[in-house]
Amino acid sequence: MTDKSLAEQIAAALQTVYDPDFPLVDIYTLGLIYEIKLDEENEQVFIIMSFTTPACPMADYLIASVKKCSTSCGARLGGECRSNF
């Protein structure tokens, strides 16, 4: 087991996801992830994020990538990876 909290593990994993519009900066560093909220009792995570544009053509890809990062860290996405603009 690692010393990092689950939120820190997810944040680190999100730093491997890049928006195709800005391929030099990951979505976490770019500020597209607003909140990583843990529900430890139910072992779920809720993520609030945004996109680089309101009609982002890669929205589905980015949401799927965020979900994949969360589950790869052992979290169950609590049914929500909400986008906020």
Secondary structure, 3 states (H helix, E strand, C coil): CCCCCHHHHHHHHHCCCECCCCCCCECCCCCCEEEEEEECCCCEEEEEECCCCCCCCCHHHHHHHHHHHHHHCCCEEEEEEEECC
